[in-house]
Amino acid sequence: MQDTFPRLLLDHAQRRPTAPALREKSLGIWNTFDWSTLAELVRDLAEGLHAAGLQRGGHLVVVGENRPRLYAAMLAAQSLGAVAVPLYQDAAATEFTFPMANAEVRHAIVEDQEQVDKMLEVREKHPTLEHIWYDDPRGLRHYRESGVSPLDALLESGRAARAAGSRVFEREVAAGRGDDVAAMFFTSGTTGTPKGVVHTHASLLDRARAGARFDKLTEAEDVLAYLPAAWIGQNVFSYGQWLACGYVVNCPESSETVTIDMKEIGPTYYFAPPRVFEALLTSVTIRMEDAGPLKRWLYGRAMALASRVGPARMDGQKVGGLDGLLYALCDFAVYGPLRNTLGLSRVRVAYTAGEAIGPDLFTFYRSIGVNLKQLYGSTETAVFVCLQPDHEARADTVGVPIDGVELQVAANGEILVRSPGLLKGYYKNPQATAEVLTEDGWYRTGDAGFLDAHGHLKIIDRAKDVGKLAGGAFDGALFAPKYVENKLKFFPFIKEAVAFGDGRDRVCAFLNIDMPAVGNWAERRNLPYGGYTDLASKPEVIELLKDCVQQVNADLATDERLAGSQVSRFLVLHKELDADDGELTRTRKVRRGFIAQKYGVLVDALYAGRTEQHIETAVTFEDGRTGSVSATLKLVDVPVLPAVRRAA
């Protein structure tokens, strides 16, 4: 029975030994690992890890970009009955300290010098970390720290053990069970200390297989693995479903080459959070603004047709003969080349998750022929709870419950989930586990929502974040901050938004500009600037963003329930919100409470009606150095419109 990841690996290696399993781009060349080669690599690593003291139930930390040998390392740990613990490669060393101490980690396999340096820093506070192996030797030739070795040395140790007759790998794989713990994923820590979410082979594989059945995934799919493997979304798509289905996972050369590599691979199954789709659309917008008048005119006319006809076509509805002909012509001249430019020309199924996606952004992709759909899930549910069926994808819902999932809406509007994919618990945190898992097996998601008349789940916001205004023209009105933030972020000029308003008489917001988009806009208008802070403070840029906010307000005014969420005042922050400064999680979620506290003087200034406010803020640079940035920010008023009441 193929009830563990290592057994699935061996099954593929036996049935399809020469079929491609993983591809990795290095120095511009794609290198392929077939299933047989991968299985041998895993055997050697497992024997080497066992010789180094990794035992059943132990934890192996894995840190780095998506790399075949790091995937093999996770499989090797699981082969021994140990637990793979992927951590975010862009995290600072201090962010590793708690997870590694919490999991009592003795062994780590990392990608390169940067990650080795972080591990050595962690070891100063966590001396039980005995072994650190690295995949990429560049810059590490003269390192003499104890316990630091190349991954090749671990492989040699494993080969020597096998040559001496060791059968540890075969014995431990045979002893493995589906209910063994397979992996631990640490939550993003949006509201406090990260928690280790414990998942078994059974929970991860059940959801991976359920998702594969839903979208009829086969071994013929091509997937691009470019998001952090520590994020369970990427891990399930490029690890869990990869082993369940046997398709090919492609690892880009670097984060800078993802766009080029994506065009070369042409994935058929694609997954990205909304911010990636936002960035792709921003790049298109910038290119079209730089195009000649004829191209801009053609693009504008084609997109007008796409927005009118495209979504209906994607939903399987019939369109008029003339519209069908025009769409086919535009598909040849505009939409097809555009999908190719975005690397989405072969996509059969594309998903977005992690945050709600703006309806206009969602409609854009579907209108040009990309089968973009939404899914709902979390780290604790092994991702797959609700998925959108083909021809039933809507911007305001996240799909229907899939195989094995039960949904329940609590009296306070919170969504409860029960499925075979639920976490086993939070590692060494029974109190937190009891807070989210009921005695009868329901998981409290913390999200507020409801099932609509068609059985689709609609998420409003985090239950704890949904509030009400107190006083003012919209006294008692519903306030859904994430809903407002997502509407603001649809505009290519706005990268991040943070809305405030619960318990207050009006809604105010912080905005971050999107540097490439706004920089391009400024350059075309011969507007000089000297960096992010200077550009963000330009009166012309503030007016540009004010126009975006006004458009959002006009849209919100048409919804009686959310009309009170219109933004009455805003400011453009003098720095980008950054995970290194604690303002975002590693999955790019806004830490609203932390930001409200850190920038309390700005929040107070907005609600006090001031026209400007000076601020000085500490920042952390990529190399770990700290500094500060200061500015006097303009506080801008925006007209708030009366709610448009719909006819009975």
CORBELWO-V259704 format. One record per pair of residues at least 24 apart in sequence whose C-alpha atoms are under 10 Angstrom apart, sorted by the first residue. I is the first residue (numbers start at 1). J is the second residue. Records with the same first field share a line. If there is no record, write none. Layout:
I = J ; J
This chain:
1 = 177 ; 178
2 = 177 ; 178 ; 205 ; 244
3 = 176 ; 177 ; 178 ; 179 ; 180 ; 201 ; 202 ; 205 ; 206 ; 244
4 = 75 ; 78 ; 79 ; 81 ; 173 ; 174 ; 176 ; 177 ; 178 ; 179 ; 180 ; 181 ; 182 ; 200 ; 201 ; 202 ; 204 ; 205 ; 243 ; 244
5 = 74 ; 75 ; 76 ; 78 ; 79 ; 173 ; 176 ; 178 ; 182 ; 201 ; 202 ; 204 ; 205 ; 239 ; 240 ; 242 ; 243 ; 244
6 = 39 ; 42 ; 43 ; 72 ; 74 ; 75 ; 76 ; 77 ; 78 ; 79 ; 80 ; 81 ; 169 ; 172 ; 173 ; 174 ; 176 ; 201 ; 243
7 = 75 ; 79 ; 173 ; 174 ; 176 ; 243
8 = 242 ; 243 ; 244 ; 245 ; 246
9 = 35 ; 36 ; 38 ; 39 ; 42 ; 75 ; 242 ; 243 ; 244 ; 246
10 = 35 ; 36 ; 38 ; 39 ; 40 ; 42 ; 173
11 = 35 ; 36 ; 39 ; 243 ; 246
12 = 36 ; 39 ; 243 ; 244 ; 245 ; 246
13 = 37 ; 38 ; 39 ; 40
14 = 39
16 = 246
19 = 219 ; 246 ; 247 ; 248
20 = 219 ; 246 ; 247 ; 248 ; 249
21 = 68 ; 219 ; 222 ; 242 ; 243 ; 246 ; 247 ; 248 ; 249 ; 250
22 = 67 ; 68 ; 69 ; 71 ; 222 ; 223 ; 238 ; 242 ; 247 ; 248 ; 249 ; 250 ; 251
23 = 67 ; 68 ; 224 ; 225 ; 248 ; 249 ; 250 ; 251 ; 252 ; 265
24 = 66 ; 67 ; 68 ; 69 ; 225 ; 249 ; 250 ; 251 ; 252 ; 253
25 = 67 ; 250 ; 251 ; 252 ; 253 ; 254 ; 257 ; 261
26 = 251 ; 252 ; 253 ; 254
27 = 253
28 = 252 ; 253 ; 257 ; 261
29 = 253
30 = 250 ; 251 ; 252 ; 253 ; 261 ; 264 ; 265
31 = 250 ; 251
32 = 68 ; 248 ; 249 ; 250
33 = 68 ; 69 ; 248
34 = 248
35 = 246
38 = 68 ; 69 ; 71 ; 72 ; 75
39 = 72 ; 75 ; 76
40 = 72 ; 159
41 = 68 ; 69 ; 72 ; 73 ; 75 ; 76 ; 155 ; 158 ; 159
42 = 69 ; 71 ; 72 ; 73 ; 74 ; 75 ; 76 ; 77 ; 78 ; 79 ; 155 ; 158 ; 169
43 = 72 ; 73 ; 75 ; 76 ; 79 ; 155 ; 158 ; 159 ; 162 ; 167 ; 168 ; 169 ; 170
44 = 72 ; 73 ; 76 ; 154 ; 155 ; 156 ; 157 ; 158 ; 159 ; 160 ; 161 ; 162 ; 169
45 = 69 ; 72 ; 73 ; 74 ; 75 ; 76 ; 77 ; 79 ; 151 ; 152 ; 153 ; 154 ; 155 ; 156 ; 157 ; 158 ; 159 ; 169
46 = 72 ; 73 ; 74 ; 75 ; 76 ; 77 ; 78 ; 79 ; 80 ; 154 ; 155 ; 157 ; 158 ; 159 ; 168 ; 169 ; 170 ; 172
47 = 76 ; 77 ; 79 ; 80 ; 154 ; 155 ; 156 ; 157 ; 158 ; 159 ; 160 ; 161 ; 162 ; 166 ; 167 ; 168 ; 169 ; 170
48 = 76 ; 151 ; 153 ; 154 ; 155 ; 156 ; 157 ; 158 ; 159 ; 160 ; 161 ; 162 ; 169
49 = 73 ; 76 ; 77 ; 80 ; 107 ; 131 ; 154 ; 155 ; 157 ; 158
50 = 76 ; 77 ; 80 ; 82 ; 157 ; 158 ; 161 ; 168 ; 169
51 = 154 ; 157 ; 158 ; 161 ; 168
52 = 106 ; 107 ; 130 ; 131 ; 154 ; 157 ; 158
53 = 106 ; 107 ; 130 ; 131
54 = 80 ; 81 ; 82 ; 83 ; 105 ; 106 ; 107
55 = 80 ; 81 ; 82 ; 83 ; 172
56 = 80 ; 81 ; 82 ; 83 ; 172 ; 176 ; 180 ; 181
57 = 81 ; 82 ; 83 ; 84 ; 180 ; 181 ; 182
58 = 82 ; 83 ; 84 ; 103 ; 104 ; 105 ; 106 ; 107
59 = 83 ; 84 ; 85 ; 100 ; 103 ; 104 ; 105 ; 106 ; 107 ; 108 ; 182 ; 183 ; 184
60 = 84 ; 85 ; 86 ; 100 ; 103 ; 104 ; 105 ; 106 ; 107 ; 108 ; 109 ; 131 ; 183 ; 184
61 = 85 ; 86 ; 87 ; 96 ; 99 ; 100 ; 103 ; 105 ; 106 ; 107 ; 108 ; 109 ; 110 ; 132 ; 184
62 = 86 ; 87 ; 88 ; 89 ; 107 ; 108 ; 109 ; 110 ; 111 ; 115 ; 132 ; 133 ; 134 ; 229 ; 230
63 = 87 ; 88 ; 89 ; 90 ; 91 ; 108 ; 109 ; 110 ; 111 ; 112 ; 115 ; 116 ; 119 ; 134 ; 228 ; 229 ; 230
64 = 88 ; 89 ; 90 ; 109 ; 110 ; 111 ; 112 ; 114 ; 115 ; 134 ; 135 ; 228 ; 229 ; 230
65 = 89 ; 90 ; 110 ; 111 ; 112 ; 225 ; 226 ; 227 ; 228 ; 229 ; 230 ; 251 ; 252 ; 253 ; 254 ; 255
66 = 111 ; 224 ; 225 ; 226 ; 227 ; 228 ; 229 ; 230 ; 234 ; 235 ; 238 ; 249 ; 250 ; 251 ; 252 ; 253 ; 254
67 = 111 ; 135 ; 225 ; 226 ; 229 ; 250 ; 251 ; 252 ; 253
68 = 249 ; 250 ; 251
69 = 109 ; 110 ; 111 ; 135 ; 151
70 = 109 ; 110 ; 111 ; 134 ; 135 ; 151 ; 229
71 = 229 ; 235 ; 238 ; 239
73 = 108 ; 109 ; 110 ; 151
74 = 109 ; 182 ; 183 ; 239
75 = 182 ; 239
76 = 169 ; 173
77 = 182 ; 183
78 = 172 ; 173 ; 176 ; 180 ; 181 ; 182 ; 183 ; 201
79 = 168 ; 169 ; 170 ; 171 ; 172 ; 173 ; 174 ; 175 ; 176 ; 182
80 = 168 ; 169 ; 170 ; 171 ; 172 ; 173 ; 174 ; 175 ; 176
81 = 169 ; 172 ; 173 ; 175 ; 176 ; 177 ; 180 ; 181 ; 182
82 = 172 ; 176 ; 180 ; 181 ; 182 ; 183
83 = 180 ; 181 ; 182 ; 183 ; 184 ; 198 ; 199 ; 200
84 = 108 ; 181 ; 182 ; 183 ; 184 ; 185
85 = 182 ; 183 ; 184 ; 185 ; 186 ; 196 ; 197 ; 198 ; 229 ; 230
86 = 110 ; 183 ; 184 ; 185 ; 186 ; 228 ; 229 ; 230 ; 231 ; 232 ; 235
87 = 184 ; 185 ; 186 ; 228 ; 229 ; 230 ; 231
88 = 186 ; 188 ; 227 ; 228 ; 229 ; 230 ; 231 ; 586 ; 587
89 = 114 ; 115 ; 118 ; 228 ; 229 ; 230 ; 586
90 = 114 ; 115 ; 228 ; 579 ; 580 ; 586 ; 622
91 = 115 ; 118 ; 579 ; 580 ; 585 ; 586
92 = 118 ; 122 ; 579 ; 580 ; 622 ; 623 ; 624
93 = 117 ; 118 ; 119 ; 120 ; 121 ; 122 ; 123 ; 624
94 = 118 ; 119 ; 121 ; 122 ; 125
95 = 122 ; 194 ; 580
96 = 121 ; 122
97 = 121 ; 122 ; 123 ; 124 ; 125 ; 126
98 = 122 ; 126 ; 193 ; 194 ; 195
99 = 184 ; 185 ; 186 ; 193 ; 194 ; 195 ; 196
100 = 126 ; 128 ; 129
101 = 125 ; 126 ; 127 ; 128 ; 129
102 = 195 ; 196 ; 427 ; 428 ; 429
103 = 184 ; 196 ; 427 ; 428
104 = 128 ; 129
105 = 129 ; 130 ; 131
106 = 130 ; 131 ; 132
107 = 131 ; 132 ; 133 ; 147
108 = 132 ; 133 ; 134 ; 148
109 = 133 ; 134 ; 135 ; 148 ; 149 ; 150 ; 151
110 = 134 ; 135 ; 136 ; 150 ; 151
111 = 135 ; 136 ; 137 ; 150 ; 151
112 = 136 ; 137 ; 138 ; 139 ; 140 ; 150
113 = 137 ; 138 ; 139 ; 140 ; 141 ; 143
114 = 139 ; 140 ; 623
116 = 140 ; 143 ; 148 ; 149
119 = 148
120 = 145 ; 146 ; 147 ; 148
176 = 201
177 = 201 ; 202
178 = 202 ; 203 ; 204 ; 205
179 = 203 ; 424
181 = 424
183 = 232
184 = 230 ; 232 ; 379 ; 423 ; 425 ; 426 ; 427
185 = 229 ; 230 ; 231 ; 232 ; 235 ; 379 ; 380 ; 426 ; 427
186 = 230 ; 231 ; 232 ; 379 ; 426 ; 427
187 = 230 ; 231 ; 232 ; 378 ; 379 ; 380 ; 426 ; 585 ; 586 ; 587
188 = 230 ; 231 ; 379 ; 584 ; 585 ; 586 ; 587 ; 588 ; 589 ; 591
189 = 582 ; 584 ; 585 ; 586 ; 587 ; 589 ; 591
190 = 582 ; 583 ; 584 ; 585 ; 586 ; 587 ; 588 ; 589 ; 590 ; 591 ; 592 ; 593 ; 594
191 = 585 ; 591 ; 592 ; 593 ; 594
192 = 591 ; 594
194 = 426
195 = 425 ; 426 ; 427 ; 428 ; 429 ; 432 ; 433
196 = 379 ; 380 ; 425 ; 426 ; 427 ; 428 ; 429
197 = 379 ; 380 ; 381 ; 382 ; 422 ; 423 ; 424 ; 425 ; 426 ; 427 ; 429 ; 433
198 = 379 ; 380 ; 422 ; 423 ; 424 ; 425 ; 426 ; 427 ; 428
199 = 379 ; 380 ; 381 ; 382 ; 421 ; 422 ; 423 ; 424 ; 425 ; 426
200 = 382 ; 421 ; 422 ; 423 ; 424
201 = 240 ; 421
202 = 420 ; 421 ; 422
203 = 381 ; 382 ; 419 ; 420 ; 421 ; 422 ; 423 ; 424
204 = 232 ; 235 ; 236 ; 239 ; 240 ; 241 ; 244 ; 381 ; 382 ; 383 ; 384 ; 420 ; 421 ; 422 ; 423
205 = 236 ; 239 ; 240 ; 241 ; 243 ; 244 ; 382 ; 420 ; 421
206 = 240 ; 241 ; 244 ; 382 ; 384 ; 403 ; 404 ; 419 ; 420 ; 421 ; 422
207 = 236 ; 240 ; 241 ; 381 ; 382 ; 383 ; 384 ; 385 ; 402 ; 403 ; 404 ; 405 ; 419 ; 420 ; 421 ; 422
208 = 236 ; 237 ; 239 ; 240 ; 241 ; 242 ; 243 ; 244 ; 245 ; 382 ; 383 ; 384 ; 421
209 = 240 ; 241 ; 243 ; 244 ; 245 ; 384 ; 403
210 = 241 ; 384 ; 385 ; 402 ; 403 ; 404 ; 405 ; 421
211 = 236 ; 237 ; 241 ; 383 ; 384 ; 385 ; 386 ; 387 ; 402 ; 403
212 = 237 ; 241 ; 242 ; 244 ; 245
213 = 245 ; 402 ; 403
214 = 387 ; 388 ; 389 ; 390 ; 402 ; 403
215 = 269 ; 348 ; 349 ; 387 ; 388 ; 389 ; 390
216 = 245 ; 349
217 = 241 ; 242 ; 244 ; 245 ; 246 ; 247 ; 268 ; 269 ; 348 ; 349
218 = 242 ; 244 ; 245 ; 246 ; 247
219 = 243 ; 244 ; 245 ; 246 ; 247 ; 248
220 = 245 ; 246 ; 247 ; 248 ; 268
221 = 245 ; 246 ; 247 ; 248 ; 249 ; 267 ; 268 ; 269 ; 270 ; 347 ; 348 ; 349
222 = 247 ; 248 ; 249 ; 250 ; 265 ; 266 ; 267 ; 268 ; 269 ; 270 ; 346 ; 347
223 = 247 ; 248 ; 249 ; 250 ; 251 ; 262 ; 265 ; 266 ; 267 ; 268 ; 269 ; 270 ; 271 ; 347
224 = 248 ; 249 ; 250 ; 251 ; 252 ; 258 ; 261 ; 262 ; 265 ; 266 ; 267 ; 268 ; 269 ; 270 ; 271
225 = 249 ; 250 ; 251 ; 252 ; 258 ; 262 ; 267 ; 270 ; 271
226 = 250 ; 251 ; 252 ; 253 ; 254 ; 255 ; 257 ; 258 ; 261 ; 262 ; 271 ; 272
227 = 251 ; 255 ; 271 ; 272 ; 273 ; 587
228 = 586 ; 587
230 = 586 ; 587
231 = 354 ; 378 ; 379 ; 586 ; 587
232 = 378 ; 379 ; 380 ; 381 ; 382 ; 383
233 = 271 ; 272 ; 273 ; 352 ; 353 ; 354 ; 377 ; 378 ; 379 ; 382 ; 383 ; 384
234 = 271 ; 272 ; 273 ; 383
235 = 382 ; 383
236 = 379 ; 382 ; 383 ; 384
237 = 269 ; 270 ; 271 ; 383
238 = 270 ; 271
240 = 382
258 = 343
259 = 341 ; 342 ; 343
260 = 341 ; 342 ; 343
261 = 343
262 = 340 ; 341 ; 342 ; 343 ; 344
263 = 339 ; 340 ; 341 ; 342 ; 343 ; 344 ; 345 ; 346
264 = 340 ; 343
265 = 343 ; 344 ; 346
266 = 340 ; 342 ; 343 ; 344 ; 345 ; 346 ; 347
267 = 343 ; 344 ; 345 ; 346 ; 347 ; 348 ; 349 ; 350
268 = 344 ; 345 ; 346 ; 347 ; 348 ; 349 ; 350
269 = 344 ; 346 ; 347 ; 348 ; 349 ; 350 ; 351 ; 371
270 = 344 ; 346 ; 347 ; 348 ; 349 ; 350 ; 351 ; 352 ; 371 ; 372
271 = 349 ; 350 ; 351 ; 352 ; 353 ; 372 ; 373 ; 374
272 = 350 ; 351 ; 352 ; 353 ; 354
273 = 351 ; 352 ; 353 ; 354 ; 355 ; 356 ; 357 ; 374 ; 587 ; 588
274 = 351 ; 352 ; 353 ; 354 ; 355 ; 356 ; 357 ; 358 ; 361 ; 362 ; 374 ; 486 ; 489 ; 490
275 = 352 ; 353 ; 354 ; 355 ; 357 ; 489 ; 490 ; 495 ; 496 ; 588
276 = 352
277 = 342 ; 352 ; 357 ; 361 ; 362 ; 365 ; 490
278 = 357 ; 358 ; 361 ; 362 ; 489 ; 490 ; 491 ; 492 ; 494 ; 495
279 = 492 ; 495 ; 514 ; 516 ; 517
280 = 341 ; 342 ; 343 ; 492
281 = 342 ; 361 ; 364 ; 365 ; 490 ; 491 ; 492
282 = 490 ; 491 ; 492 ; 493 ; 494 ; 495 ; 514 ; 516 ; 517
283 = 342 ; 492 ; 516 ; 517
284 = 338 ; 341 ; 342 ; 492
285 = 492 ; 517
286 = 492 ; 516 ; 517 ; 518 ; 519 ; 520 ; 521
287 = 517 ; 520
289 = 520 ; 521 ; 524
290 = 520 ; 521 ; 524
295 = 334
298 = 330 ; 333 ; 334
299 = 330 ; 333 ; 334 ; 335
301 = 330
302 = 326 ; 327 ; 329 ; 330 ; 331 ; 333 ; 334 ; 335 ; 368
303 = 327 ; 330 ; 334 ; 335 ; 364 ; 367 ; 368
304 = 367
305 = 330 ; 367 ; 368
306 = 330 ; 331 ; 335 ; 363 ; 364 ; 365 ; 366 ; 367 ; 368 ; 369
307 = 360 ; 363 ; 364 ; 365 ; 366 ; 367 ; 368
308 = 367
309 = 367 ; 368
310 = 363 ; 364 ; 365 ; 366 ; 367 ; 368 ; 369 ; 370
311 = 362 ; 363 ; 364 ; 365 ; 366 ; 367 ; 368 ; 369 ; 370 ; 371 ; 391 ; 393 ; 394
312 = 366 ; 367 ; 391
313 = 366 ; 367 ; 368 ; 369 ; 391
314 = 366 ; 367 ; 368 ; 369 ; 370 ; 371 ; 372 ; 390 ; 391 ; 392 ; 393
315 = 366 ; 371 ; 389 ; 390 ; 391 ; 392 ; 393 ; 394
316 = 390 ; 391 ; 392
317 = 391
327 = 368
330 = 368
331 = 368 ; 369
334 = 368
335 = 365 ; 367 ; 368 ; 369 ; 370
336 = 368 ; 369
338 = 368
339 = 365 ; 368 ; 369 ; 370
344 = 369 ; 370 ; 371
345 = 369 ; 370
346 = 370
347 = 371 ; 372
348 = 372
349 = 373 ; 390
350 = 374
351 = 375 ; 387 ; 388
352 = 376 ; 398
353 = 377 ; 378 ; 383 ; 398
354 = 378 ; 379 ; 383 ; 587 ; 588 ; 589
355 = 461 ; 482 ; 483 ; 486 ; 587 ; 588 ; 589
356 = 395 ; 396 ; 397 ; 398 ; 459 ; 460 ; 461 ; 482 ; 483 ; 485 ; 486 ; 487
357 = 395 ; 396 ; 398 ; 483 ; 486 ; 487 ; 489 ; 490
358 = 395 ; 396 ; 483 ; 484 ; 485 ; 486 ; 487 ; 488 ; 489 ; 490 ; 491
359 = 394 ; 395 ; 396 ; 486 ; 487 ; 490
360 = 395 ; 487 ; 490 ; 491
361 = 395 ; 487 ; 489 ; 490 ; 491
362 = 393 ; 394 ; 395 ; 396 ; 490
363 = 393 ; 394 ; 395
366 = 393 ; 394
373 = 397 ; 398 ; 399
374 = 398 ; 399
375 = 399 ; 400 ; 401 ; 457
376 = 400 ; 401 ; 457 ; 458 ; 459
377 = 417 ; 445
378 = 422 ; 445
379 = 421 ; 422 ; 423
380 = 421 ; 422 ; 423 ; 424 ; 425 ; 426 ; 436 ; 443 ; 444 ; 445
381 = 405 ; 417 ; 418 ; 419 ; 420 ; 421 ; 422 ; 423 ; 424 ; 443 ; 445
382 = 419 ; 420 ; 421 ; 422 ; 423
383 = 421 ; 422
384 = 419 ; 421 ; 422
385 = 417 ; 418 ; 419 ; 421 ; 422
386 = 456 ; 457
387 = 456 ; 457
388 = 456 ; 457
392 = 454 ; 456
393 = 456
394 = 456
395 = 458
396 = 456 ; 457 ; 458 ; 459 ; 460
397 = 449 ; 450 ; 451 ; 452 ; 455 ; 456 ; 457 ; 458 ; 459 ; 460
398 = 456 ; 457 ; 458 ; 459
399 = 451 ; 454 ; 455 ; 456 ; 457 ; 458
400 = 451 ; 452 ; 454 ; 455 ; 456 ; 457 ; 458
401 = 455 ; 456 ; 457
406 = 442
407 = 442 ; 443 ; 450 ; 451 ; 457
408 = 442 ; 443 ; 444 ; 450 ; 451
409 = 444 ; 447 ; 448 ; 449 ; 450 ; 451
410 = 444 ; 448 ; 449 ; 450
412 = 448 ; 449 ; 463
413 = 446 ; 447 ; 448 ; 449 ; 450 ; 459 ; 460 ; 463
414 = 444 ; 445 ; 446 ; 447 ; 448 ; 449 ; 450 ; 459 ; 461 ; 462 ; 463 ; 464
415 = 442 ; 443 ; 444 ; 445 ; 446 ; 447 ; 448 ; 449 ; 450 ; 451 ; 457 ; 458 ; 459 ; 462 ; 463
416 = 441 ; 442 ; 443 ; 444 ; 445 ; 446 ; 447 ; 448
417 = 441 ; 442 ; 443 ; 444 ; 445
418 = 442 ; 443 ; 444
419 = 443
459 = 483
465 = 500 ; 502 ; 592 ; 593
466 = 501 ; 502
467 = 500 ; 501 ; 502 ; 503 ; 504
468 = 501 ; 502 ; 503 ; 504 ; 505 ; 506 ; 564 ; 565
469 = 501 ; 502 ; 503 ; 504 ; 505 ; 506 ; 507 ; 564 ; 565
470 = 501 ; 502 ; 503 ; 504 ; 505 ; 506
471 = 503 ; 504 ; 505 ; 506
472 = 504 ; 505 ; 506 ; 564
473 = 505 ; 506 ; 564 ; 640 ; 642
474 = 505 ; 506 ; 562 ; 563 ; 564 ; 565 ; 566 ; 642 ; 643
475 = 503 ; 504 ; 505 ; 506 ; 564
476 = 502 ; 503 ; 504 ; 505 ; 564
477 = 502 ; 505 ; 506 ; 560 ; 561 ; 562 ; 563 ; 564 ; 565
478 = 502 ; 560 ; 561 ; 562 ; 563 ; 564 ; 565
479 = 503 ; 506 ; 507 ; 561 ; 562 ; 563 ; 564 ; 565 ; 566
480 = 561 ; 562 ; 564 ; 565
481 = 507 ; 509 ; 565 ; 592
482 = 590 ; 592
483 = 556 ; 562 ; 565
484 = 509 ; 549 ; 552 ; 553 ; 556 ; 562 ; 565 ; 566 ; 567
485 = 509 ; 510 ; 511 ; 552 ; 590
487 = 548 ; 549 ; 551 ; 552 ; 553 ; 555 ; 556
488 = 545 ; 548 ; 549 ; 550 ; 551 ; 552 ; 553 ; 567
489 = 513 ; 514 ; 548
490 = 548 ; 552
491 = 517 ; 545 ; 548 ; 549 ; 551 ; 552
492 = 516 ; 517 ; 518 ; 548
493 = 517 ; 518 ; 519 ; 520 ; 521 ; 541 ; 544 ; 545 ; 548
494 = 518 ; 545 ; 548 ; 549 ; 572
495 = 576 ; 577
496 = 573 ; 576 ; 577 ; 588 ; 589 ; 590
497 = 570 ; 572 ; 573 ; 577 ; 590 ; 592
498 = 570 ; 577 ; 590 ; 591 ; 592 ; 595 ; 596
499 = 565 ; 566 ; 567 ; 570 ; 592 ; 596
500 = 565 ; 567 ; 592 ; 593 ; 596 ; 603 ; 607
501 = 564 ; 565 ; 566 ; 567 ; 607
502 = 565
504 = 607
505 = 564 ; 607
506 = 564 ; 565 ; 566 ; 567 ; 568 ; 569 ; 607 ; 640
507 = 564 ; 565 ; 566 ; 567 ; 568 ; 569 ; 570 ; 606 ; 607 ; 640
508 = 565 ; 566 ; 567 ; 568 ; 569 ; 570 ; 571 ; 603 ; 606 ; 607 ; 635 ; 636 ; 637 ; 638
509 = 549 ; 566 ; 567 ; 568 ; 569 ; 570 ; 571 ; 572 ; 573 ; 603 ; 606
510 = 569 ; 570 ; 571 ; 572 ; 573 ; 595 ; 596 ; 599 ; 602 ; 603 ; 606 ; 635
511 = 536 ; 545 ; 549 ; 570 ; 571 ; 572 ; 573 ; 574 ; 575 ; 576 ; 577
512 = 536 ; 545 ; 571 ; 572 ; 573 ; 574 ; 575 ; 576 ; 577
513 = 541 ; 542 ; 545 ; 572 ; 573 ; 574 ; 575 ; 576
514 = 576
515 = 576
518 = 544 ; 545
532 = 573 ; 574 ; 575 ; 576
533 = 572 ; 573 ; 574 ; 575 ; 576 ; 629 ; 630 ; 631 ; 633
534 = 574 ; 575 ; 631
535 = 574
536 = 571 ; 572 ; 573 ; 574 ; 575 ; 576 ; 633
537 = 571 ; 572 ; 573 ; 574 ; 631 ; 632 ; 633 ; 634
538 = 572 ; 634
539 = 634
541 = 572
542 = 570 ; 571 ; 572 ; 634 ; 635 ; 636
543 = 636
545 = 570 ; 571 ; 572
546 = 570 ; 571 ; 572 ; 636 ; 637 ; 638 ; 639
547 = 638
549 = 638 ; 639
550 = 638 ; 639 ; 640 ; 641
553 = 638 ; 639 ; 640 ; 641 ; 642 ; 643
554 = 639 ; 640 ; 641 ; 642 ; 643 ; 644
555 = 641 ; 643 ; 644
556 = 640 ; 641 ; 642 ; 643 ; 644
557 = 640 ; 641 ; 642 ; 643 ; 644 ; 645
558 = 641 ; 642 ; 643 ; 644 ; 645 ; 646
559 = 643 ; 644 ; 645 ; 646
560 = 642 ; 643 ; 644 ; 645 ; 646
561 = 643
562 = 643
563 = 640 ; 641 ; 642 ; 643 ; 644
564 = 640 ; 641 ; 642 ; 643
565 = 640
566 = 638 ; 639 ; 640 ; 641 ; 642 ; 643
567 = 637 ; 638 ; 639 ; 640
568 = 606 ; 607 ; 636 ; 637 ; 638 ; 639 ; 640 ; 641
569 = 606 ; 607 ; 609 ; 635 ; 636 ; 637 ; 638 ; 639 ; 640
570 = 603 ; 606 ; 607 ; 634 ; 635 ; 636 ; 637 ; 638
571 = 602 ; 603 ; 606 ; 611 ; 612 ; 613 ; 633 ; 634 ; 635 ; 636 ; 637
572 = 633 ; 634 ; 635 ; 636
573 = 599 ; 602 ; 615 ; 631 ; 632 ; 633 ; 634
574 = 615 ; 616 ; 617 ; 629 ; 630 ; 631 ; 632 ; 633
575 = 617 ; 619 ; 629 ; 630 ; 631
576 = 619
577 = 619
578 = 619 ; 620 ; 621
579 = 620
580 = 619 ; 620 ; 621 ; 622 ; 624
581 = 617 ; 618 ; 619 ; 620 ; 621 ; 626
582 = 619 ; 620
602 = 633 ; 635
605 = 635
606 = 634 ; 635 ; 636 ; 637
609 = 635 ; 636 ; 637
610 = 634 ; 635 ; 636 ; 637
611 = 635 ; 636 ; 637
612 = 636
